[in-house]
Amino acid sequence: MYFPYFRGKQFELIAIRDTATLLAEAEFTPIIEPVKEALKGLGRALDAVCDSGGRAIVIVNPHHGSLAGNGAAISSFLEDSYLEQDNISAGILLKDTTSVAEAMALYNNHAEHSPYFIHMGFLDENDLVIALGAGLDETRHIFQEQTCPVLYRKKFSGASRVMLRDSFNKQKNSGYQPVELFSDLHVTFESELGLQGFGDFLTVGDEYSETGGPAYAVAIHMTFINPQKDDQMYVYHFISDTNSTPTDPAGKFAEALGKLVTKYKTGSSHLYHGNALKELLALHEKQHFPGLGQVKKLSMIHHIETLANYLSEAD
């Protein structure tokens, strides 16, 4: 149903571990694009998913990070450790530089890993349909909305289809408005678009960078479902005030967190009171700064918890 896309950095993998049970219970399937040569963190995340009875997709030909263009290590890793785990699937990333021959070779090599095709700028969809032939209806596809318009997606009718939308409007932390629309895909993916699932890049966005620059401003991004707006999802951006220098990140975090707490205490924020929000409230009470990576992790976990709660109530 829901396919959150992670780029496999440390705190993203920890977020998967921390929510493994919830992901399994909600039948959510994280997509992981490994970006670090060391695969220990990935292994711990996948072990947590398997132990919880969940599912995950691991991209075997990543586009970003130290493994870009050379996914042999990932393929070997899956074969050595997860070949018998039918709940770990191989993800085949289809970019503008990917040929049909490369795509089909990966598909055949990972046939025992329940592969998914992940379309992100692919240019040869007609030839791929021909190559898949009569087996098309048995395949599974995830389409990045920006690069896969309606007519592109229609060519794969009959197969399992998921829409992946970059709903996070990434910009400089100091430039965010207090609140903005995030997505309606959790409401429309099935009834309006005829899809089997939907995904997003959580509260991080599709844009990838190896490391962040100095934090002049600290932002805490918190999504929420607004029942007064047809259950559309919005996102709050709680931003620090003293943003002229990159010093004192703890103080900046306290300013941003204070705004979050003030909004929550109004009783009209629509923020889901899950584990991530509880931890943020506890940090405010203790006046503790856990580090920006931990803040990012809590934002992602809150997003997952919000969708899990909404979809469980919608059933």
Beta strands, then each sheet from edge to edge (+ up, - down):
strand 1: 2-6
strand 2: 31-32
strand 3: 56-59
strand 4: 88-94
strand 5: 116-119
strand 6: 140-144
strand 7: 160-165
strand 8: 179-183
strand 9: 197-200
strand 10: 219-226
strand 11: 232-239
sheet 1: 1+ 2+ 3+ 4+ 5+ 6+ 7+ 9+ 1+
sheet 2: 8+ 11- 10+
end
